[in-house]
Amino acid sequence: MMILLIALFCLIPMFSSYAVTYYVGQGAGDADSNSCTTAQKDADGSRKRTIQNAIDNCGGAGNTIIVRAGTYNERLTITQSGSSGSPFVIQGTRSGSSWLSIINANTTIANDWVLATDSDHSGFSGKNIYKKTIANFSIGGNSYPVCGLYINNEAAARIRDEAMASSWIYSTLTGFQMLMAASGDSRDDSSYGITASPYWEGIEATFGPEPSSPTKYYLRLRNGANPNTLGTLSIAPGPTGCNNNNPSSAASILMNAVNYVTLRDFDIVGGVTTVLIKGGASNNQLVSNRIRGGNYRVILGTPTGEPSTANNVIDGNTMEAATYGYGPNKSVNTGAWEAANDAAAKARYNIYFYSKYVIAGSDGSESVDNHITSWGATGSQVRNNTFNGGINGFHGWSNGNFAYINNNTFSNLHENMTYAQGTDFRIYDNSFTNIDIPWRWQGTDMNWAPLQSVYFFRNTIWNPGDRSYLMYFHLNGVNQDVLGAFNIYHNSFVGGAYGIVIANASGFGFPNTLLVDNIIQGGTSYQRALDGPASTFCSTASKFGGFDYNWTYGSVPTCAWTGGSNIASGSTMFSTGTPPVSWSPTASAQNVGLNIASSFTVNSRSYAALPGFSPGYFTGSRPNIGAVQAAAPVVTVTITAPTSSNTFSVSTATITLGGNASP
């Protein structure tokens, strides 16, 4: 007995070290000088004062830091890791749907802007352009320019350095001419069918540096307001040149080479890059946060040759555009616009144009204002999030292998885009509403090694009628067949000026791309399910994997690879005026689909069962076409209490038949 007691006593310290909770607060006497031992008490005068101090001194595997209500003006670097089964948790305070712990890394500046005149630049006088000298940031021994300027935590558009210095890629305008543009000036763009797009619509505030004196900044508001009267102005650092093609380490929250860290329940505000996960960081989680940063909300990895991030999870967060000119709850927001020329289309075009060619990289290849940006994120999961407003929802340049994007709500965006999709990349159970390009497959003809295998299923996609796209395959023009496997099945596509568009398909094809069991209802003026097939692409069965068992509004492609089990309807199934409340298909798409939970044949080619569905996922003899199956039959269960012989009496049983399996 004595030996047993000694053994148990020796184990007590070891176990307690794995489950210690520390507190951060802003009460009287809360101070970083308080020890970690003292900070285990959740009381005024005991807690740590700053989150960073608690991370550095009290963090580690199994530990939890709870941050009480308040605004914490800190730029955080996560310096401690957890371990498998014992994560390091940093947790804010919530009250119902409200986030009470706010992390704001922006630096407040004095409201001492002064009017610029012709002595600063010819033509400035009378234009209500203001100037101010702002020193660069010094972080970790490195100098970073001011790339973000915020008016009450909403970002003004930053004209990149080369645009301020000279004319730029898409126009003969310079940054100075943009600053001097009258509030009613407009532009035309025949390539998009846009006429008289108000130059400032959706922008409202823009700023940029003096090329000959790069710490001297000019700020202009559309309405000519004096910025000193607008409330709190703050700034944030970014990469040299502020071209945003190379995210810097000057993030609001940096998770560099750390593992098993969970950051949850915070309202995270500001920063050109809000959360940056890089340097091989793995098994970290962002959970139930509100993230409303500047140009990038969350970045997974960097394009600089660092180790790929792995197995990180972005779960249950609310991400919002936070710009001075547009976003949720504003009169102007992003969304579907192409093939229209009304006020909403003109404003949304202008936001797209400005973000792509004025703020972003010099070649116009990278739009800014992204919710999730992925650079080599193997095994990542983006799930249960809400993305509202902004240019890009998910923007993946190199997504790695085995990445899942599921159960998210995407709305009011320009697009979601992936470039090098990776192996076993799954996008499923998402809702896409009012998005110019709900999903763009970019550079599919590059045939990356290993070859891409993509599974896009059980998603609902809705755009207003006769506006924008449903899906877009964008080739880079290398003139070769797209060998990656794009499997698009059991989705419901509704609306759009166009349907599913394959661009530049001239003489080459998509031999491993499959579309089955989809509802594809384009806009009323379009009425085609698939657009772009050139004659040589369409006339050869081997140029496309297969198109069969789809329900379409209007015509079905009459190509050699089109199957005979498609259903073409002259009537719409869903409204294009408002998003459907229910996505259950009408009778014409019920019990007529293809069972993809077991092996099947399309276009004379055999396929193995596709992921995401278990045998028996439908209730009839065949599945419904589209994203939603019929409700499973229910039998009621009644189980009586046991008898004296310890046996149960079962009179009826409740059994749910079928259903979808999680991948």
N, C-alpha and C positions, 0 to 999 in steps of 0.2 A: 504493500500500500504506500509506504514512504517513497519508494522509487517512482511509482505512478504519479504522486503529487508533485515531486520534483520535476518530472518530465512535463507535466501540464503547466507548471509555473514558468518553466523555461520557454514554453511556446507562446505565452501571452504577449510579450513585447513584439514578437515576430508578426503575429496576426494583427495587432493594433496598428502597426506601421503601414499596413496595406489599405486601411480604410479611415483616413483622417480627413475631416472637413475643416476648411479654413474660410474666413469671411473677410470681405472687403466692403467698406462702407464710407459714408461721408458724414457720419455723426460727429458730435463734439468729442474730441479726443482721439478719434480714429486717426492713426498715423503709421507711416511706413517704419517708424522706429519701433513699433510694437513687434514683439517676437512672434514667430509662427506658433509657438505654444500659446501665447496670449490670444492670437487671432483665431484660435479654435472656439472662442466664445463669441456668440453673436450678440454683442452689446456695445453701445456707444463707449468709446474709449479703449476698446479691446481690438477692434478690427484693423486690418491693413487699410491704407488710404488709397493706394493705386493698384490697379490690376497687374501692371508689369512687375511691381515689387513682389507681389504675392506669387506670381508665376516663377520668378527667378529664385525665390527663397523657400517657397512652400510647395512647389509643384513636384510631380513625379508619379510613378506608377501607383494606381489605386487611390490617389488623392483627389479631392474635389475642392474647388474654390468657388464659393457662392458669392456673387456680387450683388449687393443690395441696390435698391432704387437710387437713381441719380444719373447725371451726365458725366462721363469720364472722358476728358479731353486728352486722350493718349493714342500714340501709335504703338501698337503691340508687336513684339517679336516673341513667338512661342519658343522658349529655350529648353523646355523639359518635355520628355516623352513619357507615355504610359507603356504598357506591355499587354500582350494577349491575355484577355480575361481580367486585366486590371488597368483600364484606361485612365488617363489623366483627364479630368473633367473640369471645364471652366463654364460656369452656369450663371446666367443672369436671373433676374426676378420678373415674374409675370403676374398679371392679375387678369384672369380670363383671357380675352383676346388682345390685351394691351401689353406691350413690352415696357417695363419700367426701368431697366438698366440700359443706358444708351452709351455706345462707344462712338465718339466723334473725334477723328484724328485730324480734322482740318484745323488750321492755325488762324485764329482771328487777327485781322489787321485793322489798323486805325482808319476811321472814315475821314481821310484828309486828301481825297482826290481833288485836283484842280483842273479847270478848263484848259484844254490844249488849244493852241492858236496856229496861225500860219507860220509862226516862227518855229514850231515843231515840225510841221509838214504842210506843204502848200495845199490849200483848200480846207484845212481843218477849222478855220474860224467860222463861227456860226453853226457848226454841225453838232454841238453838244457832245463832243468827244472829250473824255476826261483822261488825265494822266496821273501816274504815281510810280515812284521808284520802289521796287520790292527786291530785297536781296535773295539770292539763291538759298536753298536749304542745304545744310551740312548734316549728313546722316552717315554714321559709320566711317567718317573720314572722306566721304565722297560728296561732291557738289551736285545738286539736282535743281533744275530750273522750275519755275512756277508753271505747271501745266494745268492746274485746276483753279478756277476762281468761282466762288459760290456766294450767291445772294440768298441769305436765310436758308443755307444748305441746299440750294438748287443751283446747278451748274450753268455758268455762261459758256457759250461756244468759244473754244480757244483756237484761233487761227494759227496753224503750224508755222514754224520759223521760215521755211523756204517760200511759203506763200506770202509772208510779210516782206521778204527780201526781193522777190521778183515775180514775174508772171508765173502762172502755175499750169498744171497739166490740162485742165478742162476749160480754160478760159484765158483771155488776155488780161483779166483783172489781176490786180495785186491785192494784198491784204489791206493796204491803205485805202484802195478804192472800195473795198467791201465795207470798211469802217465808215466811209463817207456816203454810202448809198442812202438815198432818201427812204423814208419809211414806206412810201408807196411804190418804190421801184419794183419792177417785175422782170422775169426772164421767160423765154420760150425754149422748149426742147422738143424738136420734131421727132427725135428718136423714141420718145415716150408719148407723143401726142399731147404734150402739155403746152398750153398757151397762157401767157400772162400769169405765170406763177408769182405771187407776191414774194419778193426777195427775202423779206424778214419773217414771213409767216412761219410760226413754230420755232423761231430762233429767239427773238426778243432781246437778247443781250449777247454781245460778242466782244472778245478782247484779243490782243496780241502784242508782241514785243517790238520795240524799236531795233532794227537790225544792227545799227551802229552802236547801240547802247542796250544790250540785251536784258538789263535789269530794269529798264524803263518800259512801263506797260501802258497801253491805251485801252480804254473801256468805253463802249457805246451801247446805249439802250435804245431800242426802236422808238420808244415814246419820248426820247430826249430827256428822261429823268436824271436828276442829280443823284449819283450812287450814294452820296453821303447821307441821303434821307431815307434809304430803303431798309434800314435795319442792320443786321450783322453781316459783314462781308468777311470771307475767310478764303484761305488758299491751301493748295496741296501740291506736293512735288510729283515729278514724272521723269521719263527718260530724256536724255539730251535730244534737243530738236522737237520734242513733244509730238513726234510723228506716230507714236502709239503702236508701231510694228514690233517693238521689242520691249515687253513689259519689264519694268525695273524692279529692284528689290525695295523701292521706297513705297511699299504698300501700307495701307492702314493697319492690316493684320498680316504678318508674315509667318508662314509655317514652312520653314526651310529644314529639310532633312530630319523632321521629327515624325514619330510614329505613335499610333494609338492615342491620339488627342481628340477629345470631343468638346466642341464649342457650341453652346446652345442657349437659346432663350434671350438673345440680345437684339436690340435695335442698333444696327451698325450703319453709320452715316458717313458719307463723304469718301474722299480719296479718289485720285485718278484710277488707281487699282485698289479695290476695297479689301479683298482677301486673296492672297497669293499663296498657293500650295506648290512647292517646288523642291528641287534638289533630291529627288528620290523619296520624298515624304510618302508614307504609306499608312493605310488603315486608320486614317483620320476621318472625323465626321463633323459636318456642319448641320445642326439639327434645330429646326423650329425658330430660326432667326428671321428678323426683318432686315433685309439688306437693300439699301438705297444709295448706292455710291455714285461715282462720276461716270467714267468711261467703261470700266470693267467692274462688275460686281464680284465675280469669282473666277480666278484663273487656276487651272490645273496644269502644272508644268510650265516650261518656258521653251522658246525655240532656239536656245543657245547651246545645245549639245549636252545639257545636264542629264543625269539619270532620270528615266521616266518615273513619274509618280505612279503609285499602284494601289488599287483597292480602297480608294477614298470614296466616301459616301456623302452626297449632298441631299438631305432628306427633310421634307416638310417645311421648307423656308418660303417666305414671301419676298419676292424681289420686284422692285419697282424702278422705273425710270425716275430720275431725280434731276430734271433740267428746269431751267428758268422759263423756257418757252413752251414745252409740251410735256405730256405725261398723264397718268391717271388723275382724274378729278379736275382736269383743265379743259378749256374749250377746244384745244387742239391736242390730238394724240396720234400716234403712229397706227398703221393698219393697212388694209387692202386699198390699192389706188389705181393700179395700172389698167389701161383701156378705159379710163374715165377721165373727164376733164372738168369736174365740178370743184367746188371750193375745198371739200375734204381731200380730193385727189391732189390738188395743187399744193395744199399745205403739206401733205405727207410726202409728196415728191420733193419739196423744198428741204424737208428734214433729212431725207435720204441723200440728196445731193450734197448738202452741207456736211453731213457726217462722213461721207465717203471721199469727197474731193477737197474739202476745206480744212477739216480737223485731222483727217487720217493721213496715212502714208502718202509719199510723193507720187506713187504710181496709181493711186486710187484703188488698190487691191484690198484694203482692209477698212471696213466701216468700223466706227466706234459706237459705244453705248451697247455693250454686250452684257447679258446676264451671266452666262457660263461660257468661258473660252477654254478650249481643251488643246493642249499640246502634249501628245504622248501620254495619255492617262490610261494605262492598262488596268483593266478590272474595275474601273470606276462605275459608280451607280448614282444616277441623278433621278430621284424619285419623290413623288408626293409634294412637289413644289408648285407654287403659283408664280408665273412670270407675266407681268402686265406692263405694257408700254415699253418704248425703247426700240432700237434698231434690230438687234439680234437676240433671240432667246438662247438657243444653243448654237455656238459657233466653234466647230471642231476642225482644226487644221491637221491634227494627227491624233486619232482617238485611241490608238493602241488596240489591244485585243480584249475580247470578253467584256465589253462595256455595255451597260444597260441604261436606257432612258425610259422610265415608265411611270404611269399614273400622275403625270404632271398636267397642269392647265396652262396653256400658252395663249395669250390674247393680246390684240392690239400691238403687233410687231411688224417690222419689215420682213424678216425671214428667220428661219432656222437653216443652218447650212453645215454640211460636213464635207471635208476635202479628201483625206485618206482615212477610210472608215475602219479598216482593221478586220480582224477575224472574229466571227461570232459577235457582231455588233447588233444589239436588239433595241428596237424602239417600239413600245407597245403600251396599250391602255392609256394613251394620252388624249387630251382634248385640245384641238387647235381651232381658234376662232378669230376671224377678222385679221388675217395675216397676208401680206402681199405675196409671199412665197412660203406656204406652210412648211415645206421641206425642199431644200435644194441639194442635189447630189452634185458636187463640184469636182471637176477633174477626173471623172470616172474613167476616161480613156487613158489615164496615166498607167494603169495596170500595176499598182504598187505590189511589192513583194513583202509578205505573202499576199496572195490575191484576196480581195475583200469578200467577205460573206456577211450580208446584211439581211436582217429579218425585221420587217415593218408590218405590224399586225395589230388588230383590234383598236385602231385609232379612229377617232371621229374628227373630220376636217370640215369646217364650214366657213365660206366666204360670202359676202353679199353678192347677189346675182349680178352677173356681167361685170365683175370687178376682180382683176388679178388671177392668180393661178391656183391649182390644187396641188400640184407637185411638179418639180422641174429638174430634168437631167441636163446639166451644163457641162459640155465637153470642152477640153482645152485645145482641140484642133490638132492632135498628133496623128490623126488619120489611121487609126487601128481599131479593131473590134474591142469592145469593153468586155473583158474576160471575168471581171468580178461578178459574184452572184448576188443579185438584188431580188429578194423574195418579198413581194408585196401582196398580202392576203388578208382577207376578212377585215377590211377597213370600209368606212363609209365616207365618201368624198362628196361634198355638196357645194354648189355655187361656183363662182369664178367666171371671169371672161374667157378663160381657157380651161382645159381639163388637165390631164397629165401630159406634160410637154417634154419631148425629147428633142433637144436642139442640135443642129448641125449633123444629123444622121444621114450622111451622104456617102453611100458606097461601103459603109461598115455598120456593124450592128451590136446588139446586146445578146449574144447567144446564151447567156446564163441568167437572164433576167426573166422573172416569172410574175405575172399578175393573174391571180385567181380569187374568186369569192369576194370581189369588191363591188360595192355600190359606187358608181361614178356618175354623178349628176352635175354636169356643167351648167353654166348659165343659159338662159333661154335663147340668147343670140348665138350661142356656140354649138351646143348639142353634139359634141364629139367627145369620146372618152379618151382618146389618145391622139396627140398631135405631133407632127414632125416627120413621120416616115416618108423618106424619099423613095422613088420607084425601086431602086436597086435594093434598098433596105427592106421594102415591103414585099417584094416578089420572091424572096428566098427564105424558105422555112427555117433554115439554120441561122438566120440573122437575128432571131429573137427567140428566147426560151419558150415562151408561150403566153397566150392571152385567151383565157377561157373561164367559163362559169362566172362571168361578171354580169351584173345588171347595169345597163347604161341608159341614160336619157339621150335619145337621138341615135346617131349611127354608131355602129361598131366598126373598128378598122377592118377593111376588106383586104387582108394580107395573107400570105401563104402560111403564116404562123398563127392566124386567128382560129380558135376552135369553134366547134359547132354548137356549144352549149351556153353561149352568151345569150342574154336576154336584152333586146333593144326595145325600149318603150317610148311611145310618143307623148307620155305624160310624166310630169315630175312626181317624185315621191315625197320630198321634203320641201318646206318653204325656204326660199332664199331671201325673204324679207327679214326674218328673225331666226336666230339659232333654234333648232328643234328642242323641245322639252324632252321628248322621247325619241330615241334613235331606233326603236323597233321597226323593222321593215314591214311594208304592206304585203298582201298575199302574193303578189307577183314575184317576190324575192324570197318567199318562205319555202323551205323543204325542197330547194332546187339546186343547192350548192354542191361543192365537191368536198368529200371527207379528206382533210389534209392531216388527220391524226394517224393515218396509216399510209403505206406506200400508194402511189397513184401514177397515172400516166397523162401527160399533156403534150400536145404537139409531137406525138410519137416518141416521147422521151420519158423514161422512168425516173421518178423522184422518190426519195425516202420521206418519211413523215416529217413535217415541218414542226419546229419547236413552238411551245406555247399552248398546246391543246392536248388533252388526254383523250383516249378512246371513250366514246360515249358523250362527247361534249355537246351533242345536239340531241333533241328529243324525238324527232320524227325519223323517217327512213333516210333523210338526207339533211344536211345543215342548212340554215338560212344563209343567204348571201349578205354580206355586210358585217359590221362590227358587233352586232347584238344577236344572240340566239334567243329562242323562245324560252319562257320560264319553264323550269323543270316541274314535272308533276309532283304533287305533294300528297302523301298518305299520312293521316293523323295517327300519332302513337298514343296509346293509353296504357300505362303500366300501373297495376294495382300494388298495394303494399304486400310484402311477403307474408305467406301463411305460416302457421306454426311449424310446418315442415321446412321452412326457409326456402320456399320456392316462390317465384314471381308468376303472376297471371298477366299475360299480354293479350289484350283483345284486338288491338290494331297497332300498326307501326307507321312511323313517319320516316320516309326514305326519300332523299333527294337524288334524282337520277341525272347524270350528265354533269355539265359544268366545265369551266375552263381551268386548266392547271396553270399555276404560276411557273414561269420559266426557271 
